[in-house]
Amino acid sequence: MENLVESKDVSFTYGFRPVLKGINMTVPRGKVVCIMGLSGCGKTTLLRLIGGALKPRHGEVRVNGRVVNLLKRDALYAMRRKLGMLYQFGALFTDMTALDNVAFQIREHTDLPEDMVEDLALMKLNAVGLRGAHHRMPAELSGGMARRVALARAIALDPTLIMYDEPFTGLDPISLGVISNLLRRLNDTLGATSIVVTHDVQETLKLVDYVYFMADGAIVAQGTPDEIRESKAPFVHQFIWGEVDGPLPFHMPGAPYASDLMLEGTRG
């Protein structure tokens, strides 16, 4: 199957701190692929590289066959028109109604008449079940409703690729289930491809086609949801089942505790 997204030997650093180390990943067209791992392992940085907000130090990222980090400005903006992004916590414009939030990029990227823009925005809100809340401001929406409006905005231009950065964070179980079902249904209905960055293991394994596990800036495991559940790899097993004891320590490495308290050399 043809791949929509490919990363080849991608490395990235913030200053002198390595964040990504030789990432090789493929995302086939029409599939929902998940990237999991602890906070700070480089998941969101990888999304930014795919979207062209950052450039890799080494390697290349391809979207639809084109090397993103080599695109000029106009070509990069054209590529982004085919990309939808659901940010963590939604990131809605607080001074715009739900309708205007969804209509924003339609107005920015097309020359359609205003009545058609509003009709298209209502269609997207209807797809996430919130056409009746089109007049509400973000402050008048619950957390789950705000996330659904943000999802409607993400699909406003019928993107080829949709990226989700922690879409389930802070949601109650019902809202989480709604967003999860919408994510899968919209991907299949639109004929899109989705990349999901998340910590929610059990909900995510129900809906994705393939999983990449990252740790310390590298991919340490990958496979289908069934393969991940049955994995004997210590890191994967600890993460999937939420175990305290395992290769991932509770304490971040640092100087000896006694040294930080300036107790070295003292006697009790």
Buried (B, 14 or more C-beta within 10 A) or exposed (E): EEBBBBBBEBBBBEEEEBBBBBBBBBBBBBBBBBBBBBEEBBBBBBBBBBBBEBEBEEBBBBBBEEEBBEBEEEEBEEBBBBBBBBBBBBBBEEEBBBBBBBBBBBBEBBEBEEEEBBEBBBBBBEBBEBBEBBEBBBEEBEBBBBBBBBBBBBBBBEBBBBBBBBBBBEBEEEBBBBBBEBBBEBBEEBEBBBBBBBBBBEBBBEBBBBBBBBBBBBBBBBBEBEEBBEBEBEBBBBBBEEEEEBEEEEEEEEEEEEEEEEEEEEEE
